[in-house]
Amino acid sequence: MSSAANVLSDGSNTSDVAPPALCIRGLHTGFRARGLTVPAVRGVDLDLHAGEVTVLLGESGSGKSVTAKSVLRLYGPSATISGEVELEGSNLLDLDGPQMRAIRGASVALVPQDPTGSLDPLRRIGSQIIEVLRQHRIAPTRSAARSRALELLAEVGIPDPDRVARSFPHELSGGMRQRAVIAIAVACRPQVLIADEPTTALDVTVQAQILDLFRTLVRELDVALLLVTHDVGVAEEMGDRIGVMYAGKIVEYGAAAEVLRTPMHPYTRALLESIPRPGVSRGGLLSIVGQPPISGELPPGCPFAPRCSSALDRCHEEEPQLVALGATRSASCHLSASEVSR
């Protein structure tokens, strides 16, 4: 059995390089409802390394966002989270409330999908950045915090930081609000940055600008970025490594270029075949038959088997585990494993 975290984008083993900034092992997340616990994440392993972008790719409902937010324990008492999320020798899942609040924003920060919903509509942008700086004791005085807030707004590409700092969220465009949220996220120079579908609500031009900003921050701050997306194009453009998720598990993992060029799992292949490409007519696109399984109602065997045209009898009976398919790849597919073993 192979962990997705064991292989890196350059083909080396994690034991040969610097320790990861964040190490996730056996992450399970379920939600209690009417006396039952519905599993949303089922045993995810990931290593996030400084200066690299790890992409979680998959359809809505695959468990990508739940995985990301479980790292920061952003769900209430109805959620059960188990496993290990190791940061600087501590398991974040073992920390108490005050300890976890000290981690959020300082060591691990989140850029949410909707900047409008994450900003306080009744407070100016500058005030919200200052609060983060003061809360984590980054700036000794309010005056120093204000100066630093303007610097942060400039760092994320805002051309008139002073005006934006005085603005309320509704006075800014969607792209400017997203930049302000990113400024808040990097205010404390976190080791790990989690971006949950950060460009979904933006037009194509602004999306490209925000992705360029993330690349710059990863390079200049040497931060480990976990990027959640359903967009194969974004994954292709941004990822050093990709974990493809389906039904709460990573079903394929490896260097981004390899996963997208030669996918080893039928679900990954189906995703790639369903996206528009130059020269392919609208009628020539393939769709993935059926619907993703509902959490808590997984079919026996491989969750993707009912939608897979290559499924074996074994696929409907036994759920495959993530196994190494070479030095840099892993996938959870009986068919892929049998092909490699021959």
Stockholm file with secondary structure:
# STOCKHOLM 1.0

chainA/1-342         MSSAANVLSDGSNTSDVAPPALCIRGLHTGFRARGLTVPAVRGVDLDLHAGEVTVLLGESGSGKSVTAKSVLRLYGPSATISGEVELEGSNLLDLDGPQMRAIRGASVALVPQDPTGSLDPLRRIGSQIIEVLRQHRIAPTRSAARSRALELLAEVGIPDPDRVARSFPHELSGGMRQRAVIAIAVACRPQVLIADEPTTALDVTVQAQILDLFRTLVRELDVALLLVTHDVGVAEEMGDRIGVMYAGKIVEYGAAAEVLRTPMHPYTRALLESIPRPGVSRGGLLSIVGQPPISGELPPGCPFAPRCSSALDRCHEEEPQLVALGATRSASCHLSASEVSR
#=GR chainA/1-342 SS CCCGGGBCTTSCBGGGSCCCSEEEEEEEEEEEETTEEEEEEEEEEEEECTTCEEEEECCTTSSHHHHHHHHTTCSCTTEEEEEEEEETTEEGGGCCHHHHHHHBTTTEEEECSCHHHHSCTTSCHHHHHHHHHHHTTCSSSHHHHHHHHHHHHHHTTCSCHHHHHHSCGGGSCHHHHHHHHHHHHTTTCCSEEEEESTTTTSCHHHHHHHHHHHHHHHHHHCCEEEEEESCHHHHHHHCSEEEEEETTEEEEEEEHHHHHHSCCSHHHHHHHHTSCCTTCCGGGCCCCCSCCCCTTCCCSSCTTGGGCTTCCGGGGTSCCCCEESSSSEEECCHHHHHHHHC
#=GC SS_cons         CCCGGGBCTTSCBGGGSCCCSEEEEEEEEEEEETTEEEEEEEEEEEEECTTCEEEEECCTTSSHHHHHHHHTTCSCTTEEEEEEEEETTEEGGGCCHHHHHHHBTTTEEEECSCHHHHSCTTSCHHHHHHHHHHHTTCSSSHHHHHHHHHHHHHHTTCSCHHHHHHSCGGGSCHHHHHHHHHHHHTTTCCSEEEEESTTTTSCHHHHHHHHHHHHHHHHHHCCEEEEEESCHHHHHHHCSEEEEEETTEEEEEEEHHHHHHSCCSHHHHHHHHTSCCTTCCGGGCCCCCSCCCCTTCCCSSCTTGGGCTTCCGGGGTSCCCCEESSSSEEECCHHHHHHHHC
//
